[in-house]
Amino acid sequence: MKSLLTVVCAAALLALAGCNTMKGMGQDIQKAGEKIENAASKK
């Protein structure tokens, strides 16, 4: 029972870390897109 709880907690932590990573990557992509859009509008 104790090892099952450990596995479930580890899986939950990995899932949460993955969500934060994807959110950060999405924000980076959005910022890059904004810079490209600004550069295109200046020309």
C-alpha positions as CSV (number, residue, x, y, z in Angstrom):
1,M,0.0,0.0,0.0
2,K,2.8,2.4,0.9
3,S,4.6,1.8,-2.4
4,L,1.4,2.4,-4.3
5,L,1.0,5.7,-2.6
6,T,4.6,6.6,-3.5
7,V,4.0,5.8,-7.1
8,V,0.8,7.8,-7.3
9,C,2.5,10.8,-5.6
10,A,5.4,10.6,-8.0
11,A,3.1,10.4,-11.0
12,A,1.1,13.5,-9.8
13,L,4.3,15.5,-9.3
14,L,5.5,14.6,-12.8
15,A,2.1,15.6,-14.3
16,L,2.2,18.9,-12.5
17,A,5.8,19.6,-13.7
18,G,4.8,18.8,-17.2
19,C,1.9,21.2,-17.2
20,N,4.2,24.0,-16.0
21,T,6.7,23.2,-18.6
22,M,4.1,23.3,-21.4
23,K,2.7,26.6,-20.1
24,G,6.1,28.2,-20.1
25,M,6.9,26.9,-23.6
26,G,3.5,28.3,-24.8
27,Q,4.4,31.7,-23.4
28,D,7.8,31.7,-25.1
29,I,6.2,30.8,-28.4
30,Q,3.6,33.6,-28.0
31,K,6.3,36.2,-27.2
32,A,8.3,35.1,-30.3
33,G,5.2,35.4,-32.4
34,E,4.6,38.9,-31.1
35,K,8.1,40.0,-32.0
36,I,7.8,38.6,-35.5
37,E,4.5,40.3,-35.9
38,N,6.0,43.6,-34.7
39,A,8.9,43.3,-37.0
40,A,6.6,42.6,-40.0
41,S,4.4,45.6,-39.2
42,K,7.4,48.0,-39.1
43,K,8.2,47.3,-42.7
